[in-house]
Amino acid sequence: MHPVLRAILYRAAQALLVALLVGVLTFLMMQSLPGDMAFRIAAGRYGYDAVNAQAAEAVRLELGLDRPALEAFGAWFLDLMRLDFGTSVISGAPVMDEIRHQLGASLQLALAALALSLLIGPPLGILAGLRAGGWLDRALLVVSTALRSVPQFLMGLILIVLVSIQLGWLPAAGYGRAEHFILPALTLALGLAAVSARIARDAMAAVAASPHYAFGRWKGLSEWQLLRRHGLRNIGVAMVTYLGLQFAMLVEGVVVIESIFGWPGIGHALVHAIFGRDVPMVQGTALLLGLGFVALNAMIDLTARWIDPRNPDSRRQG
Amino acid sequence: MQRLLAPAALAALLSPVLPAALHAGDGVLDVVAPFEIKGADPVASGSIFIKMDIAETLVNADAEGRLIPGLALDWQPTDDGLEWRFRLRDDVLFHDGTPFTAEAAARALDVARAKPGLLETAPITEIAAEDGALVIRLSEPFAPLPAFLSEYRSLIYAPAAYAEDGSVSEVIGTGAYRVTRLEAPLRLEAEAFADHWDGAPAIERATYQAVGRAETRALLAESGDADYVFNLDPASVARLSGRDDVSVLSVSVPRSLLIKVNAGHPALSEPEARRALSLAIDRAGLAEAILRYPAAADQILPPSVSDWHSDTVEPLAHDPQAARNLLAELGWAEGPDGILTRDGERFSLTLTTYPDRPELPLSAAVLQQMFADIGVEVVIDSTNSSEIPVRHGDGTLDIALIARNFALVPDPVGTFLTDYAPTGDWGAMNWDSAEFADLIRGLARGEGGQAERDRAIDILQTELPVIPVAWYQQTAAVSAGITGAVVDPYERTIGLRQIRWAE
C-alpha cells in the first residue's frame, strides 16, 4: 500500500476511535457532574433572577430528563450516525449552528494569530540563527523570554491600554469587523512568536553550522540562495510540526483572550455549556475538537513528509 | 521596557493601514452590557430586546415605576376585577410588515404564559381578542396584572416568530429598531425601523455587544468604542468619573443584597437568633468596602421605591454586643474554639451563594468574619445559582447570600407574592406569617394601601425571614457623543429611542 494512503487510513481509524471515546467520555462526565441537571439548565437559560423550582420542573418535562441515561445516550448516538448533533438545551438552536459560529470565530482568531506570529517569529529567528551569538540573537533571546513570560491576559490589557486608549487606533474589544481581529490576534501572536522565533533560531543555527551549508557557500552560492536552497527546507520540518502543536494549543487556550476581548469563541461556549449542563453542546463541541485534532495531526504528518528532504515522496518532486 | 515597546512598535507598523479613529463617530450607537444573548425567545433574552428597543410590551413603566402606555393605549378592569380590557394601538407594524393586532398579542401572551415565568403565576384563565381589544380573564382579582405585562417575558412578537410548539426562532418585534444580524451569544446589530408607530428614531444603526468582564467593559467606555456601557465595577467607576468624554450615571435600583435564612433550622428558628445575625453585620462597612457606594440597607427596599420603603420601621442596626447578649439569652455559650454551642450543637452554618455576581462571594467572606465575631461559624459554598432553589426545595439550605431583584415587574408586590407569601425559592424559607401573606394577597387584589404596605414591611423587619444587607445601584458609562440616554431604576430601558448624537 502507498505510504500516504496508509497514513490516511490510519488517521481515519483513529478518527472513528476518537469519536466513540469522546462521545462516551463526555456523556459519562456530564452524568457524573454534581447538581440537579434540570435546575442547572434552567439557571443557564433564564439566569439567576428567574431560576426556580417551577422553571426547573418545566425544563425537566420539556427535555424528558427523567428518562434513563442510557436511553438518552442511545438517542444522541443514533442522531450522530445521521450527522445530527441535536439542539442546544439552553438556546434551542441547532448545536451545529452554534459550533459553526463559535468554533468558527475561534479558528479565525487562531489562524490570524498564527499567521501574524509567522510574520514576526520565524523571520527574526532565522536572521538570529544565521548569526548565532550576534547582537540580534542576544537581543531576541531577551525579548522572546520576556514576551513568553508575560501572562496573556496582562499582554492583552497592556495592548488595549496602549493601542486603544492611549493611541486610539483600534477598538479595545468586540467582534464583527476586520479591525477587531488585530489586538487579540497580536496578543496571542506575540506569545507564539516568542517561541517560534527560538525554534527557528535553533534549527537555523544548527543548519548554518552544518558541513553541507558550508559546502554550499564554498561552491559560490550567495547567502540568499544558500538559505533558500539548503536552509528553509531543513528547518521546515521542525517548524511545521511545532506550528501544528501551537495551533492546537491556540484553539484550546484562547479562552482568556476571548473573554478579555469579548470574542465569541468555543472555549467560552464550552465552559458555559458545562455550567448549563448543555449535554448536546458539550458532546458536539468535544467531538468536533477531537476530530479536528486528528485532522490537524494528519495534515502535519503529510506536510512534514512532503517537506522532509530525506523522504522518498519528496525526493521525487524535489 | 522592551515588553512595552514591542507592541507599540508593532502597532506603529500597522498604523498606516488603519484609518484613524475608526471607532469614534462611525454613526453606529454601540451598547455594551454583561448579559449574553441566549436566543430569540423572550423568556431567555427578552430583556435585551426590550433594552435595545427591538421588541415592546403592552405596558411600559417610567423611571418612578408608574405604568404608562406601551402597545396598549389604556387598560381597565371590570368592577369585579375578574376581567381586564386592554385597548391597543392600531397603527403598529411588526418588523415583517404585518400589522399588530389583538390576536397577535393574545398569541404572544399565551405562548409566554405557557413557559416558566411571572405570567405563569398570575391567575389568568383566558386571553382573548375581542372587538380589536385584548381581554384577559382571571380566576380572582389581580391588581398587578398590567405590571406583569410590562415584564420582558411578556413582550409581543409577530405570530410568525412562534412555532407551533411555542418555540421562537426569530425576533420579529414592533420596536423602533429591528435586528439585522443576531449572533448569539455576544452580538446583535440593528437598524432604525422606519415604520415605527412613534416615528423612526434619530440614530440609524445600533449594536449590542455582550462583554462578560467588567474591566473590558470599562476599557470600551474609556477608549470610546462603546457609547453606552452597562454595569461598571466599582474600581472603574472611580477611574471613568475623572474623564470628560464619558459620564458615569448611577441610580438606586430595587435590587437588594439579602441573606436568605432557613427559619426551620434549629439554630435559626427563633426570631431573636435572626436578629442577632442581623446585629452582627456592619452594613456600612461592607457596602463601602465591596460595593464602594453608601448602600447599607436599613430595611428590605431603598427609599427610591417609595411605596415599599417604610419611614416608620426601626432601622436595622449594627451592634455586635447586643447580638452576643441575644444569643446568650437563647442559651448559646462559647465553646472551646470560640464558636457558640447549645446542647452540644455548634452554631455552624453553611452559606450558599453564587459567583455570577462577583460581589457575592466577596461579601460572603466579609459576612463570615462578622459572624465569627459573635461566635457563629460560617462555611461558604459558592456554587451555581440554581443550588439555592434546589436546597430550598429539599430543606438543606442554612443561609444563602442572594441579590434579589424586586422589580422584575415595576410593582414589587409581584416579587413579595412569589417570595414571601408565605415562602419562595428566592425569599422566605420555612417561615409562615399568615398576616403577611394576607396583607400581600390583599394588595395584589388591589385592596389596601400605604398603611398595609408599611405593616408588611414592619413584619419583615421584626421577623427577618431574610436579613437585608445592602441596596444596589445600577451604573452606566455614557459617551459625551450622545444625549438623552437614561439609567432606568427598573433596568428595562436605556432610552435608545430618544438618544441623539450630541451636537
Interface residues (C-beta under 8 A of the other chain):
Chain A: G35 D36 F39 R40 A42 A43 R45 Y46 G47 Y48 D49 A50 V51 N52 A53 Q54 A55 A56 A58 V59 I90 S91 G92 A93 E98 H101 I120 V142 V143 A146 L147 V150 M155 L157 I158 L159 I160 V161 L162 V163 S164 I165 L167 G168 W169 L170 P171 A172 A173 G174 Y175 G176 E179 I182 L186 L190 S259 I260 F261 G262 W263 P264 A269 H272 F275
Chain B: Q2 R3 L4 A6 P7 A8 L10 A11 L14 S15 L18 A20 A21 L22 H23 A24 D30 V32 F35 E36 K38 G39 D41 V43 A44 K115 P116 G117 E120 T121 S167 V168 S169 E183 A184 P185 L186 R187 E189 T207 Q209 A210 V211 G212 R213 E215 T216 L219 L220 E222 S223 G224 D225 Y354 D356 R357 T383 N384 S385 S386 E387 P389 V390 H392 G393 A403 N405 L408 G424 D425 W426
